[in-house]
Amino acid sequence: NVSNNTNVPKLSVLPQKEVKETIDFEKLKEFFMKVTGKKIKVFPDKAKKQFNNLIKAGYTKEEISQTIINCFNSQHHRDTGHKNLTLEFISREDRFAFYYEFKEKKQITKQNERL
């Protein structure tokens, strides 16, 4: 009988995932301003919550930094003068996931087409 199996841990005793990293939002704001050249006075509360959720999901501070750089370097954001690149934008789960995996596609040259 499964209900008598004492080897099955109860939900209340299962280890909870510990959040090992915390974000220093002032440092993240300064990093973002250094990368983008934008001036920010206040770190948006919505972005703070979204960045904390990214940390809880298992992303590291280094991955967040690299994703900001990836987003900044994307052709789309270069073409639009980075006007839509904000802390709130990059902290959105779908946008973060896109730019986390982002690699700028190289233009295909005639020489590459022959390969």
C-alpha positions as a Markdown table, in Angstrom:
| # | Residue | x | y | z |
|---|---|---|---|---|
| 1 | Asn | 0.0 | 0.0 | 0.0 |
| 2 | Val | 1.5 | 3.3 | -1.1 |
| 3 | Ser | 0.0 | 5.3 | 1.7 |
| 4 | Asn | 2.1 | 3.3 | 4.2 |
| 5 | Asn | 5.4 | 3.9 | 2.4 |
| 6 | Thr | 7.5 | 5.9 | 4.8 |
| 7 | Asn | 10.3 | 6.4 | 2.3 |
| 8 | Val | 8.2 | 8.9 | 0.3 |
| 9 | Pro | 9.1 | 12.4 | 1.5 |
| 10 | Lys | 6.3 | 14.7 | 2.4 |
| 11 | Leu | 6.0 | 17.9 | 0.5 |
| 12 | Ser | 6.7 | 20.0 | 3.7 |
| 13 | Val | 10.1 | 18.3 | 4.3 |
| 14 | Leu | 11.3 | 18.6 | 0.7 |
| 15 | Pro | 14.2 | 21.1 | 0.4 |
| 16 | Gln | 13.1 | 24.4 | -0.9 |
| 17 | Lys | 15.2 | 26.0 | -3.7 |
| 18 | Glu | 17.4 | 28.6 | -2.0 |
| 19 | Val | 18.0 | 31.9 | -3.8 |
| 20 | Lys | 21.7 | 32.2 | -3.5 |
| 21 | Glu | 22.1 | 35.4 | -5.4 |
| 22 | Thr | 20.6 | 38.8 | -4.8 |
| 23 | Ile | 20.7 | 41.8 | -7.0 |
| 24 | Asp | 22.3 | 45.1 | -6.1 |
| 25 | Phe | 19.9 | 47.2 | -8.1 |
| 26 | Glu | 22.1 | 50.3 | -7.9 |
| 27 | Lys | 25.0 | 48.4 | -9.4 |
| 28 | Leu | 22.8 | 46.9 | -12.1 |
| 29 | Lys | 21.5 | 50.4 | -12.9 |
| 30 | Glu | 25.0 | 51.7 | -13.2 |
| 31 | Phe | 26.0 | 48.8 | -15.4 |
| 32 | Phe | 23.0 | 49.3 | -17.6 |
| 33 | Met | 23.8 | 53.1 | -17.9 |
| 34 | Lys | 27.5 | 52.3 | -18.7 |
| 35 | Val | 26.5 | 49.8 | -21.5 |
| 36 | Thr | 23.7 | 51.8 | -23.0 |
| 37 | Gly | 24.8 | 55.4 | -22.3 |
| 38 | Lys | 21.3 | 56.1 | -21.0 |
| 39 | Lys | 20.7 | 58.1 | -17.8 |
| 40 | Ile | 18.3 | 56.5 | -15.3 |
| 41 | Lys | 17.3 | 58.1 | -12.0 |
| 42 | Val | 15.1 | 55.4 | -10.6 |
| 43 | Phe | 15.1 | 51.7 | -11.1 |
| 44 | Pro | 11.5 | 50.7 | -12.0 |
| 45 | Asp | 9.8 | 48.6 | -9.3 |
| 46 | Lys | 8.3 | 46.3 | -12.1 |
| 47 | Ala | 11.8 | 45.7 | -13.4 |
| 48 | Lys | 13.1 | 44.9 | -9.9 |
| 49 | Lys | 10.4 | 42.2 | -9.5 |
| 50 | Gln | 11.1 | 40.8 | -12.9 |
| 51 | Phe | 14.9 | 40.6 | -12.3 |
| 52 | Asn | 14.3 | 38.9 | -9.0 |
| 53 | Asn | 12.1 | 36.4 | -10.8 |
| 54 | Leu | 14.9 | 35.7 | -13.3 |
| 55 | Ile | 17.3 | 35.1 | -10.3 |
| 56 | Lys | 14.7 | 32.7 | -8.8 |
| 57 | Ala | 14.5 | 30.9 | -12.1 |
| 58 | Gly | 18.2 | 30.2 | -11.9 |
| 59 | Tyr | 19.8 | 32.9 | -14.0 |
| 60 | Thr | 23.0 | 34.4 | -12.6 |
| 61 | Lys | 24.0 | 38.0 | -12.4 |
| 62 | Glu | 26.7 | 37.4 | -15.0 |
| 63 | Glu | 24.0 | 36.0 | -17.4 |
| 64 | Ile | 21.9 | 39.1 | -16.8 |
| 65 | Ser | 24.9 | 41.3 | -17.6 |
| 66 | Gln | 25.6 | 39.4 | -20.8 |
| 67 | Thr | 22.0 | 39.5 | -21.8 |
| 68 | Ile | 22.0 | 43.3 | -21.5 |
| 69 | Ile | 25.1 | 43.5 | -23.7 |
| 70 | Asn | 23.5 | 41.1 | -26.2 |
| 71 | Cys | 20.4 | 43.2 | -26.4 |
| 72 | Phe | 22.4 | 46.4 | -26.8 |
| 73 | Asn | 24.5 | 44.8 | -29.6 |
| 74 | Ser | 21.5 | 43.5 | -31.6 |
| 75 | Gln | 21.0 | 45.0 | -35.0 |
| 76 | His | 17.4 | 45.9 | -34.3 |
| 77 | His | 18.3 | 48.0 | -31.2 |
| 78 | Arg | 21.3 | 49.6 | -33.1 |
| 79 | Asp | 18.9 | 50.5 | -35.9 |
| 80 | Thr | 16.4 | 52.0 | -33.6 |
| 81 | Gly | 18.9 | 54.0 | -31.5 |
| 82 | His | 18.3 | 51.8 | -28.5 |
| 83 | Lys | 15.1 | 53.8 | -27.8 |
| 84 | Asn | 13.2 | 50.7 | -26.6 |
| 85 | Leu | 16.0 | 49.2 | -24.6 |
| 86 | Thr | 15.0 | 49.8 | -21.0 |
| 87 | Leu | 15.5 | 47.9 | -17.8 |
| 88 | Glu | 11.8 | 46.9 | -17.8 |
| 89 | Phe | 12.1 | 45.7 | -21.4 |
| 90 | Ile | 15.1 | 43.4 | -20.9 |
| 91 | Ser | 13.7 | 42.0 | -17.6 |
| 92 | Arg | 10.6 | 40.7 | -19.3 |
| 93 | Glu | 10.8 | 36.9 | -19.3 |
| 94 | Asp | 10.2 | 36.5 | -23.1 |
| 95 | Arg | 12.6 | 39.3 | -24.1 |
| 96 | Phe | 15.3 | 38.1 | -21.6 |
| 97 | Ala | 15.1 | 34.6 | -22.9 |
| 98 | Phe | 15.4 | 35.8 | -26.5 |
| 99 | Tyr | 18.5 | 38.0 | -25.9 |
| 100 | Tyr | 20.0 | 35.5 | -23.5 |
| 101 | Glu | 20.3 | 33.1 | -26.4 |
| 102 | Phe | 20.9 | 35.9 | -29.0 |
| 103 | Lys | 23.7 | 35.6 | -31.4 |
| 104 | Glu | 23.9 | 38.2 | -34.2 |
| 105 | Lys | 23.4 | 36.4 | -37.5 |
| 106 | Lys | 26.2 | 36.9 | -39.9 |
| 107 | Gln | 25.3 | 38.0 | -43.4 |
| 108 | Ile | 25.8 | 35.3 | -46.0 |
| 109 | Thr | 28.4 | 36.1 | -48.5 |
| 110 | Lys | 28.6 | 34.6 | -52.0 |
| 111 | Gln | 31.7 | 32.7 | -50.8 |
| 112 | Asn | 29.8 | 31.2 | -47.9 |
| 113 | Glu | 26.9 | 30.2 | -50.2 |
| 114 | Arg | 29.3 | 27.9 | -52.1 |
| 115 | Leu | 30.2 | 25.9 | -49.0 |
